[in-house]
Amino acid sequence: MDARTEFRDFLTSRRARITPEKAGLTGTGAGGHGSRRVAGLRREEVALLAGVSADYYIKLERGNARGVSDSVLEALARALHLDEAERAHLFHLAEAVNTGTRTPARTPKPAVRPTVQRILDSMSTAPAYVRNRRLDILAANRLGEALLAPILATPTSTTPTSTTPRRPPNVARFMFLDPAALDYYLDWERMAAGTVAILRAEAGRDPHDKPLTELVGELSTRSDHFRTAWAAHNVLVHRTGVKRIHHPVVGDLTLAYEALELPADTGLTIMAYTAEPATPSFDALNLLASWAATEPTEPTGSPARP
């Protein structure tokens, strides 16, 4: 992923979605509609709103972001009505442009520590698992394994050897490459869009992540839907929300989730799910817990416990 191209395409995509009315440009001046050829803002209008020259903004939108200041980036974020995730993505892309193609030193890939696994296991009534920023599932508690059974059962395309260990289950691969995902996610379109947006944000944060680049390449090659969504340049921070799934054993579930980052393990997050008490989902989750108690501790495809 070329940093200059990513910066250019992100600015272009954000400009295209902002109407003159939303930007506060009305009347016959810069926001007039009589001779407009674009649905979004013109480059000159973004420059006006950001307080920079049109020539300078055009240079930025061509990917020439070397030396761009934080104050200009903040002005662009305001002009383009960027949300928190989009603003962070803009700054990450600018940083990537300014560091060039040099690959920074990477910290070793963190493993799931036994302490973290014990925390997962102590959450006996809440499905929980640990994922990295590429959406690999690295560990889970008993109820988490039961909830994620369709994802964990997805076969990998690599055979583990002494030098290439088994590839962990990955939410994005399941989402776009396994037909079972269409049944598992009751609102697949929304979940798929969010999954792509999470990976897009991570690609901006760390464009030198080779496994992420390989994942994006694989999904782009094998899934038309992923390739189209990736080209939209949408980004998302995954912190809290609601997921609606259809579990093959207990049926429909509506679950609230929280993303709990692990500061001591850079890039790892605990995803924990709960159901609202006195609801069908609460009863179904309890039923799933009973079912999980009768199943083997390591279903096929589940992440290995430390």
Secondary structure by P-SEA (a helix, b strand, c coil): ccaaaaaaaaaaaaaaacccccccccccccccccccccccccaaaaaaaacccaaaaaaaaacccccccaaaaaaaaaaacccaaaaaaaaaaaaaaaaccccccccccccccaaaaaaaaacccccccccccccccccccaaaaaaaccccccccccccccccccccccccccccccccccccccaaaaaaaaaaaaaaaaaaacccaaaaaaaaaaaaaccaaaaaaaacccccccccbbbbbbbccccbbbbbbbbbbccccccbbbbbbbcccccaaaaaaaaaaaaaaacccccccccccc
